Amino acid sequence: MFRSRDQRQSESAHKYLDFAAVSPALENAAEVTARALDFPVALVSILDDCNQYTLVAHGSDAVRGQVIPRSSAACDAVVEQGRPIVVQDVDSPNGARRSTARAFGNPTDSLLKVLRESGLRAYASIPLFGRESVPIGTLCILDVLPRTLSPEKFRLLEQLAVMVEEHLDTQRDRARVAANPATPSELTAAVDNGQITPWYEPIVDLHTGGVFALEALARWEHPTRGLLTPGEFIEQVENTDLIVDLDLTILSRALSDFVKWHLDRPGLKLSVNISGHHLERLDCVDRIVSAVHASGVSPKSVVLEVTETARGAGVDDEARIVAALRSSGFTVLLDDLGSGWSPIPRITHVTVDGFKLDRALAASLHTKIGEAVAHAMLQFAGELDHCVVLEGVENMDRLGRARTLGFTHGQGHLFSTAMNAEDVPRFLYEWSAQEWPRLDAERS
């Protein structure tokens, strides 16, 4: 029902993936590790669910900045097991430490294969843990000759790994502040090159526990900075024509993914974001309708979330365009109601099917003011027969409060954070509404 271990690991790892923020202190830590243990090579790597990213490589400049599939990475076993692994001689039947002690993990056949293919014989690796207390990478030392690592030397390697973790933690904060924003030209190239892709977050029926829709969210698979969320690049294009191209790209690719899942779940809907800038263009409806028809998906299965943060067309023009979209079969919601310009003109002149409430409201449901606002919004929606989606359902307490107040649909990290297209079928298969808590039990 909730995020898997792999999802938590990958999402935590992404917070440490910024090559531009690597400090001399982290590079020095790798050099100290190699010199202190008398190994020629020391690496600091981060692993998400897909790749291994080598941030620092002392003794092997060619490896620094290298990105390889996790399936072919030696350090995959260390992160997967969350334990150190030591291989003293890959070519000796007894050279690999296969300890049954909890302190050590076991070398996998794939790890030993990678070492042999790389011409390496000795390997020692310590998992690095992030703030979320899950392994996000490794500190490892390598040699082309067999090596014996004494208990004292291994203890020193563990101590050096703690130092590396501290440097990574500092880097994580610095990356958010110091990272250079992407330019519109870089984003244009990223869109054209297919680097910006849809990831998916479920919208859940809070009473039955069924997955009502999957929202497509833009993610930039940056070649050096790792996976970037919209907050790290959308602002640079939000008031340019590029936002239209970006939205249509995400829509088209999401439809291509969705058509496969929809065959098994015909009641499932796809939710996509549409900037207010679309509503300034006379061909807005034709573009969106054409993209959906080309995919073979019915507009009735598509929810368009019109963002409120960017002011689009005049209210009268917007009302006509939204009416045309609804006539074409789309469900139209106002996204993040209350987070942008005043919603009064929209909700009084533009007829929509519902709205999404900003996560700030979910965070305040335990307060008197938050509960009063929720009651008012739900009453307003009920009188208009509007759908309401509450964002920011991050824990069981918020889920219970939301259901008790009468919210019917919710979205948040309690159910799942955004996942790539490959993980969606497994999520849908493993999600079980039978485990959903009964509402009457919450009220008792």
C-alpha positions in Angstrom: 0.0 0.0 0.0 2.8 2.4 0.9 6.2 3.2 -0.6 8.4 0.2 -1.2 11.9 -0.1 0.2 13.3 0.4 -3.3 11.3 3.6 -3.8 12.5 5.0 -0.5 16.1 4.2 -1.4 15.9 5.7 -4.8 14.1 8.9 -3.7 16.6 9.4 -0.9 19.5 8.9 -3.3 18.3 11.5 -5.7 18.8 14.1 -3.0 22.5 13.5 -3.1 22.9 13.5 -6.9 24.4 16.8 -7.9 27.9 16.6 -9.5 28.1 20.4 -9.5 27.9 20.5 -5.7 30.7 18.1 -5.1 33.2 19.8 -2.7 36.9 19.6 -2.4 36.3 18.2 1.1 34.6 15.1 -0.4 37.4 14.6 -2.9 39.9 14.9 -0.1 38.0 12.3 1.9 38.4 9.8 -1.0 42.1 10.6 -1.3 42.6 10.1 2.5 40.8 6.8 2.3 43.0 5.5 -0.5 46.2 6.7 1.2 45.3 5.5 4.7 44.5 2.0 3.5 47.2 1.9 0.8 44.8 1.2 -2.0 45.3 2.8 -5.5 41.6 3.7 -6.0 38.8 5.0 -3.8 35.3 5.8 -5.1 32.3 7.6 -3.7 29.2 6.5 -5.6 25.4 7.2 -5.4 22.9 4.5 -6.6 19.3 5.1 -7.4 16.9 2.5 -8.8 18.4 2.6 -12.3 22.0 3.8 -12.2 25.3 4.1 -10.3 26.7 7.7 -10.3 30.4 8.0 -9.4 30.7 11.4 -7.7 34.4 11.2 -6.7 37.1 8.9 -8.0 40.6 9.1 -6.5 43.2 7.3 -8.5 40.9 6.8 -11.6 40.0 10.1 -13.3 38.3 8.3 -16.1 35.7 6.9 -13.7 34.7 10.3 -12.1 31.3 11.4 -13.3 30.6 8.0 -14.8 27.0 6.8 -14.9 26.4 3.1 -15.5 23.4 0.9 -15.1 22.9 -0.4 -11.6 22.6 -3.9 -12.9 26.2 -3.8 -14.0 27.6 -2.0 -11.0 29.7 -3.8 -8.4 28.3 -1.7 -5.6 24.7 -2.7 -6.3 25.1 -5.7 -3.8 26.3 -3.4 -1.0 23.4 -1.0 -1.3 20.9 -3.8 -1.8 22.1 -5.6 1.3 22.9 -2.5 3.3 26.0 -4.1 4.6 29.8 -3.9 3.9 31.3 -6.4 1.5 34.9 -7.4 1.3 36.5 -9.4 -1.5 40.2 -10.1 -0.8 40.9 -12.0 -4.0 38.3 -12.5 -6.6 40.3 -15.3 -8.2 40.6 -17.4 -5.1 37.8 -19.7 -4.0 38.4 -18.7 -0.4 39.4 -15.1 -1.2 36.0 -13.6 -0.9 34.8 -12.9 2.6 31.4 -14.7 3.0 30.8 -14.0 6.6 27.5 -15.0 8.2 28.0 -12.2 10.8 25.4 -9.5 10.5 28.1 -6.9 10.0 28.9 -8.2 6.5 27.0 -8.9 3.4 27.8 -11.6 0.9 29.4 -10.9 -2.5 27.0 -11.8 -5.2 27.9 -13.6 -8.4 27.2 -10.5 -10.4 29.6 -8.4 -8.2 32.4 -11.0 -8.7 31.7 -11.0 -12.4 32.0 -7.2 -12.6 35.3 -7.3 -10.7 36.8 -10.0 -13.0 35.6 -8.2 -16.1 37.2 -5.0 -14.9 40.5 -6.6 -14.1 40.1 -6.1 -10.3 41.0 -8.6 -7.7 40.4 -6.8 -4.3 37.3 -4.8 -3.3 36.0 -3.4 0.0 32.9 -1.3 0.2 30.9 0.4 3.0 27.3 1.4 2.4 26.6 5.1 2.9 23.3 6.1 4.6 21.3 9.3 3.9 19.1 11.3 6.2 16.2 8.9 5.5 18.3 6.1 7.1 18.4 4.1 3.9 21.6 3.2 1.9 22.1 5.8 -0.9 25.6 4.9 -2.1 29.0 3.5 -1.2 32.6 4.3 -0.3 34.7 1.6 -1.9 38.4 0.8 -2.4 39.8 -1.2 -5.3 43.0 -2.9 -6.4 44.2 -5.0 -9.3 46.1 -7.1 -6.8 44.8 -9.4 -4.1 44.7 -7.7 -0.7 44.2 -8.7 2.9 42.1 -6.2 5.0 42.8 -6.6 8.7 40.1 -5.9 11.3 41.9 -2.7 12.2 42.0 -1.5 8.6 38.4 -2.4 8.1 37.4 -0.4 11.2 39.3 2.6 9.7 37.4 2.2 6.5 34.1 2.4 8.5 35.3 5.5 10.3 36.2 7.2 7.0 32.8 6.2 5.6 31.2 8.2 8.4 33.2 11.2 7.4 32.1 10.8 3.8 28.4 10.6 4.9 28.9 14.0 6.8 30.3 15.6 3.6 27.4 14.2 1.5 24.9 15.6 4.0 26.5 19.1 3.8 26.6 18.7 0.0 22.9 17.9 0.0 22.0 21.3 1.6 24.5 23.2 -0.5 23.2 21.7 -3.8 19.7 23.2 -3.2 21.2 26.6 -2.7 24.1 26.7 -5.1 22.8 24.7 -8.1 22.7 26.9 -11.2 19.2 27.1 -12.7 18.8 25.7 -16.2 18.5 28.2 -19.0 15.5 28.1 -21.4 17.8 26.8 -24.2 19.0 23.9 -22.0 15.4 23.0 -21.2 14.5 23.3 -24.9 17.3 20.8 -25.7 16.1 18.5 -22.8 12.6 18.5 -24.2 13.8 17.8 -27.7 16.2 15.0 -26.5 13.6 13.2 -24.5 15.2 13.9 -21.1 12.0 15.3 -19.6 9.6 12.4 -19.0 6.4 11.7 -17.1 6.6 10.1 -13.7 3.4 9.0 -12.0 1.7 9.6 -8.6 -1.6 7.9 -7.7 -4.7 9.7 -6.7 -6.7 7.5 -4.4 -10.4 7.1 -3.5 -10.2 7.8 0.2 -13.2 5.6 1.0 -12.6 2.5 -1.1 -8.8 2.7 -1.3 -9.0 2.2 -5.1 -6.6 4.1 -7.4 -8.8 6.7 -9.1 -6.1 8.2 -11.4 -2.4 8.5 -12.0 -1.1 12.0 -12.3 1.7 12.6 -14.8 4.5 14.8 -13.3 7.4 16.1 -15.3 10.8 14.8 -14.3 14.1 15.9 -15.9 16.6 13.0 -16.1 19.6 15.3 -16.1 22.8 13.7 -17.3 24.9 15.1 -14.5 22.6 16.3 -11.8 20.4 13.2 -11.6 16.6 13.3 -11.5 15.2 16.9 -11.2 11.7 17.7 -10.0 9.6 20.5 -11.5 10.5 22.9 -8.6 14.1 22.8 -10.0 13.3 23.8 -13.6 9.7 24.8 -14.3 10.1 28.3 -12.9 12.6 29.1 -15.8 10.0 28.4 -18.4 6.6 29.0 -16.7 6.2 32.4 -18.4 7.5 31.4 -21.8 6.1 29.5 -24.7 8.3 26.5 -23.8 5.8 25.6 -21.1 3.3 24.8 -23.8 5.7 22.4 -25.5 6.7 20.9 -22.2 3.1 20.2 -21.2 2.2 18.7 -24.6 5.3 16.5 -24.5 4.4 15.1 -21.1 0.8 14.6 -22.3 1.8 12.7 -25.4 4.3 10.5 -23.5 2.0 9.9 -20.6 -0.8 8.8 -23.0 1.6 6.3 -24.6 2.2 4.8 -21.2 -1.4 5.0 -20.0 -2.9 3.2 -23.0 -1.2 -0.1 -21.9 -2.3 0.2 -18.2 -5.8 1.2 -19.2 -6.4 -2.1 -21.0 -6.3 -3.9 -17.7 -8.0 -1.1 -15.7 -10.6 0.6 -17.9 -11.8 2.7 -15.0 -8.4 4.2 -14.3 -7.9 7.9 -15.3 -4.8 9.8 -16.4 -4.4 13.3 -14.9 -2.0 15.8 -16.5 -1.1 19.4 -15.8 -1.9 22.1 -18.3 -0.5 25.6 -17.8 -2.8 28.6 -18.0 -0.7 29.7 -20.9 -2.5 27.1 -23.1 -5.7 29.0 -22.6 -4.2 32.0 -24.4 -4.0 30.1 -27.6 -6.9 29.6 -30.0 -5.6 26.2 -31.1 -5.4 24.9 -27.5 -8.4 22.6 -27.7 -7.4 21.2 -31.1 -3.8 20.4 -29.9 -4.9 18.6 -26.8 -7.8 16.7 -28.5 -5.5 15.7 -31.4 -2.9 14.3 -29.0 -5.4 12.3 -27.1 -7.2 10.9 -30.2 -3.8 9.9 -31.7 -3.1 7.7 -28.6 -6.4 5.9 -28.8 -7.4 7.0 -25.3 -10.8 8.4 -24.8 -11.0 12.0 -23.5 -13.3 10.7 -20.8 -10.3 8.9 -19.3 -8.2 12.1 -19.1 -8.3 14.7 -16.3 -6.8 18.1 -17.2 -5.4 20.0 -14.2 -5.2 23.7 -15.1 -2.5 25.3 -13.0 -3.4 28.4 -11.1 0.1 29.8 -10.5 0.4 31.3 -13.9 -2.3 33.7 -15.0 -3.4 32.7 -18.5 -6.1 34.1 -20.7 -8.8 36.5 -19.7 -11.6 35.0 -17.7 -14.2 35.1 -20.5 -11.8 33.5 -23.0 -10.7 30.9 -20.4 -14.4 30.0 -19.7 -15.0 29.4 -23.5 -11.9 27.2 -23.8 -12.6 25.2 -20.7 -16.2 24.7 -21.8 -14.8 23.4 -25.2 -12.5 21.0 -23.4 -15.3 19.7 -21.2 -17.6 19.3 -24.3 -14.8 17.2 -25.8 -15.1 14.8 -22.9 -12.3 15.9 -20.6 -12.6 16.4 -16.9 -11.2 19.8 -16.0 -9.9 20.6 -12.5 -8.4 23.8 -11.1 -5.0 22.8 -9.7 -3.7 23.9 -6.2 -6.7 26.1 -5.6 -5.6 28.9 -3.3 -1.9 28.9 -4.1 -1.9 31.5 -6.9 -3.9 34.5 -8.0 -7.3 35.1 -6.6 -9.6 32.1 -7.5 -12.8 34.2 -7.3 -13.0 35.1 -11.0 -12.3 31.5 -12.0 -14.7 29.7 -9.7 -17.6 32.2 -10.5 -17.1 32.4 -14.3 -15.3 29.3 -15.4 -17.3 26.1 -15.1 -15.1 23.2 -14.1 -15.6 19.7 -12.7 -13.7 20.2 -9.5 -10.4 21.3 -8.0 -7.3 20.2 -6.1 -6.5 21.8 -2.8 -3.0 22.7 -2.0 -1.0 20.5 0.4 -0.8 23.3 2.9 -4.5 22.7 3.8 -3.8 19.0 4.5 -1.0 20.1 6.8 -3.4 22.3 8.8 -6.3 19.9 9.2 -5.4 19.4 12.8 -6.1 23.1 13.5 -9.4 24.8 14.0 -8.8 27.1 11.1 -7.7 24.3 8.8 -10.8 22.3 9.6 -13.1 25.3 9.1 -11.6 26.0 5.7 -11.9 22.3 4.8 -15.6 22.3 5.8 -16.3 25.4 3.7 -14.5 24.1 0.6 -16.3 20.7 0.8 -19.7 22.4 1.3 -19.0 24.6 -1.8 -17.9 21.6 -3.8 -20.9 19.5 -2.7 -23.4 22.2 -3.8 -21.8 22.3 -7.2 -21.3 18.5 -7.4 -17.6 19.1 -7.8 -14.8 16.6 -7.4 -12.2 17.6 -4.7 -8.7 16.1 -4.5 -6.7 16.8 -1.3 -3.0 17.0 -1.9 -0.4 16.4 0.9 -1.8 13.2 2.5 1.6 12.3 3.9 0.7 10.2 7.0 -2.1 8.1 8.6 -3.2 11.0 10.8 -3.9 13.2 7.8 -5.7 10.4 6.1 -7.9 9.8 9.0 -8.8 13.5 9.4 -9.4 13.9 5.6 -11.8 10.9 5.5 -13.6 12.0 8.7 -14.1 15.5 7.2 -15.6 14.0 4.0 -12.8 14.3 1.4 -13.3 11.7 -1.3 -10.0 11.8 -3.1 -6.4 12.3 -1.9 -2.9 12.3 -3.1 0.4 12.2 -1.2 3.5 10.3 -0.1 1.6 8.1 2.2 0.4 6.2 -0.9 3.4 6.7 -3.1 5.7 9.3 -4.3 6.2 9.8 -8.1 7.4 6.6 -9.8 8.7 6.0 -13.3 6.6 4.2 -15.9 8.3 0.9 -15.4 7.2 0.8 -11.7 3.6 1.6 -12.3 2.3 -1.9 -13.3 3.9 -3.4 -10.2 2.4 -0.7 -8.0 -1.1 -1.2 -9.4 -0.7 -5.0 -9.0 0.5 -4.8 -5.4 -1.9 -2.1 -4.3 -4.6 -3.7 -2.2 -7.8 -1.9 -1.3 -8.6 -4.8 1.1 -6.1 -3.4 3.5 -7.9 0.0 3.5 -9.0 1.1 7.0 -12.7 1.3 7.6 -14.1 4.8 8.1 -16.4 3.7 11.0 -13.3 2.4 12.9 -11.7 5.8 12.6 -14.7 7.5 14.0 -15.0 5.2 17.0 
